Each structure stands twice: as C-alpha cells, then as structure tokens.
Amino acid sequence: MRIALGADHAGFPLKEDLKAFLVEAGHEALDHGTDSTEPVDYPPFCAAAARAVATGEADRAIVLGGSGQGEQIAANKVDGIRAALCHDLFLARLSRAHNDANVLAMGARVVASAYAREIVRVWLDTPFEGGRHVSRLEEIAQIERGEL
C-alpha cells in the first residue's frame, strides 16, 4: 500500500518512526514533510498528504502533529478525504469499518510511538464494512458537492 505522510515539527519524530515501521511492513511511504523539529505550520503538510490520496498518488495517508486535531481538520478540507483522529485501537477500527477513513490523524504528544504503530496496524488492516454505512458516506460526499 502507498501511504502518504505529513507532519509538523511536533509530529516529525513520530512521522520518522512510523515511516520506518511502514517500510518494514512492506508499504511504500511517501513523505510530504516536514523534515525537522524546527517550528512550522501544519496545514500545508497535511493538505499535501491528503491531496496525495485524493489524486490517487497514495492509497491512504497519515497526518501527525502535537494533538492531531488541527491536522485532521486540515486534511478534511481536501475533497474526498475522510480523516479520522484516532488515539486508540477502538477508534482506529471504527474509523475504517464504519467511515472508510482514508486519512489517519494522531497526536505525537498524546500517543507513544509503540502504541501509534499498533493504531496504524489496526487502521491499515481493518476493511470498510460497507452495507448501511455506504449511504452515509454518499451523504458526506453530497455535502462536499453542496447538494445536502
């Protein structure tokens, strides 16, 4: 799987850890920055990772910051993106099974790297259930198109 990564300075160390974890697991990691712990604004990095999913360059994306909240919001501004903030395994599983989340947001100041790897593993391995959830995703797409 091709996975785009985007992070600010607070998320940089976790991004580097997850990048190595993903490559070791056989995935292709597409790094959209940042490249250090020097302070930067997160929106451009998260938007770049989300756009990689929206354009088909990547299958999914992971965005990281201090809390993950702003990163999730920035990613969700890209049409077609369903970014979910997941700080535990339960939310990671449901974000995929019920919402077909294509971007995972996490806070590096909230989740330790070992647990973040488990969250990523669950998020990547959980399939979308479809069924009753499909109509809800279509309604979200209608909101994006200004139809609802």
Secondary structure, DSSP 8 states (H G I E B T S, - for coil): -EEEEEE-TTTHHHHHHHHHHHHHTT-EEEE----SSS---SHHHHHHHHHHHHTTS-SEEEEEESSSHHHHHHHHTSTT--EEE-SSHHHHHHHHHTT--SEEEEETTTS-HHHHHHHHHHHHH-----THHHHHHHHHHHHHTT--
